[in-house]
């Protein structure tokens, strides 16, 4: 009986460590710079499936700054009070690269939102690369392109960096 109990404990402990990190949920925060004078911040929840394929549900805010007309530089008013928008959406991320403690996903998604005047819709595509850190944390970077329907910017393209924290 003692040997059977030790064998069960050994099998269960090996099985749980072998699948550590798979099918986890994560909350992430990221910031990015987008071409032409754009800054975005994103909060997301990611649910990982088999083989690092994942679904992401996100909310993001975007602002576009411009040079101040009176002084010719970027000042607080021309930075914070120019064009702003927000959106919520979902993205599917199939894994295309696997390495030791890192993996890459193609990111394909859609969002709905608004600027201060009208409704916006967005189609998102890009590449995301994740690095696993201690305690399940992840660091990621993205190269992204957003097609914004009825937005001031039709195409937004740029890079973002952020981190993800595991949640149970």
C-alpha positions in Angstrom: 0.0 0.0 0.0 2.9 2.4 0.8 4.5 1.8 -2.6 1.2 2.4 -4.4 0.7 5.7 -2.5 4.3 6.8 -3.4 3.8 5.8 -7.0 0.5 7.8 -7.2 2.1 10.9 -5.6 5.1 10.7 -8.0 2.8 10.3 -11.1 0.6 13.2 -10.1 3.5 15.5 -9.3 5.2 14.7 -12.6 2.0 15.2 -14.5 1.3 18.6 -12.9 4.8 19.9 -13.5 4.8 18.6 -17.1 1.8 20.7 -18.0 2.7 23.8 -15.9 1.9 26.9 -17.9 -0.5 25.3 -20.3 -4.2 26.2 -20.3 -3.5 29.1 -17.9 -5.3 32.4 -17.7 -3.3 35.6 -17.6 -4.0 39.3 -17.1 -1.7 41.5 -19.1 -0.8 45.2 -19.4 1.0 46.7 -22.3 1.9 50.0 -23.9 2.9 50.8 -27.5 3.9 53.4 -30.0 2.1 53.5 -33.3 3.0 55.3 -36.5 2.1 58.4 -36.8 2.2 60.1 -33.4 0.1 57.4 -31.6 0.3 56.0 -28.1 -1.8 53.1 -26.9 -2.4 51.2 -23.6 -4.0 47.8 -23.4 -5.3 45.6 -20.6 -6.1 42.0 -21.6 -7.1 38.7 -20.4 -5.6 35.7 -22.2 -6.8 32.1 -22.0 -4.3 29.7 -23.3 -5.3 26.4 -25.0 -3.3 23.5 -26.3 0.1 24.1 -27.8 0.2 27.8 -26.8 -2.8 28.7 -29.0 -4.7 31.4 -27.1 -7.8 33.6 -27.0 -7.3 37.2 -25.9 -10.0 39.6 -24.7 -8.8 43.2 -24.5 -9.6 46.8 -23.8 -7.4 49.5 -25.2 -7.1 53.3 -25.2 -5.4 55.2 -28.0 -4.3 58.8 -28.2 -2.7 60.7 -31.1 -0.7 63.8 -30.3 0.3 66.7 -32.5 2.5 69.7 -32.4 1.0 72.7 -30.6 -0.1 75.4 -33.0 1.1 78.3 -30.7 4.6 77.0 -29.7 5.4 74.5 -32.4 6.3 71.7 -29.8 4.3 68.9 -28.2 2.9 70.4 -25.0 0.6 68.8 -22.4 -2.6 70.3 -24.1 -1.6 69.1 -27.6 -0.6 65.7 -26.2 -3.6 64.8 -24.0 -6.4 66.8 -25.7 -6.0 65.8 -29.3 -7.7 62.7 -31.0 -8.5 59.9 -28.5 -10.3 56.6 -28.9 -11.1 53.4 -27.0 -12.1 49.9 -27.9 -12.9 46.4 -26.6 -12.4 43.2 -28.5 -11.1 39.7 -28.9 -8.2 38.1 -30.8 -7.3 34.5 -31.6 -3.6 33.8 -31.4 -2.4 30.6 -33.0 1.2 29.6 -32.1 3.7 29.6 -35.0 7.0 29.3 -33.1 8.0 27.4 -30.0 11.4 27.6 -28.2 12.8 27.0 -24.8 10.9 29.4 -22.5 9.5 31.4 -25.4 7.0 31.2 -28.1 5.4 33.3 -30.9 1.8 33.8 -31.9 0.1 35.4 -34.9 -2.6 37.7 -33.5 -5.9 38.1 -35.5 -8.8 40.0 -33.9 -11.5 42.6 -34.1 -12.8 45.3 -31.8 -15.6 47.8 -31.3 -15.3 51.2 -29.6 -15.6 54.9 -30.0 -13.8 58.2 -30.2 -15.3 61.3 -28.8 -17.7 61.7 -31.7 -18.5 58.4 -33.4 -18.5 54.6 -33.4 -15.4 52.8 -34.4 -14.6 49.2 -35.5 -11.2 47.7 -35.8 -9.5 44.7 -37.4 -6.2 43.7 -35.8 -3.3 41.7 -37.1 0.2 41.2 -35.9 2.8 39.0 -34.3 3.3 38.6 -30.5 6.4 37.0 -28.9 6.3 35.8 -25.3 9.1 35.0 -22.8 8.3 33.0 -19.8 9.7 34.3 -16.5 9.7 33.0 -12.9 6.4 32.2 -11.2 4.5 32.1 -14.5 4.9 35.8 -15.4 5.5 36.6 -19.0 7.1 39.4 -20.9 5.9 40.1 -24.4 6.4 42.3 -27.4 4.1 42.8 -30.4 4.4 44.1 -33.9 0.9 45.1 -34.9 -1.3 46.7 -37.5 -4.8 47.9 -36.9 -7.3 48.8 -39.6 -9.7 51.3 -38.0 -13.1 51.7 -39.7 -14.5 55.2 -39.4 -11.4 56.4 -37.4 -9.2 59.4 -37.9 -6.4 57.0 -38.6 -7.3 54.3 -41.2 -4.1 52.3 -40.5 -2.2 52.2 -37.2 1.0 50.2 -37.2 3.7 50.0 -34.5 5.2 48.1 -31.6 4.0 47.3 -28.1 5.6 45.8 -25.0 4.1 44.5 -21.8 3.8 41.8 -19.2 1.3 39.1 -18.2 0.5 37.8 -14.7 -1.0 34.3 -14.2 -4.4 34.0 -12.6 -6.2 30.9 -11.6 
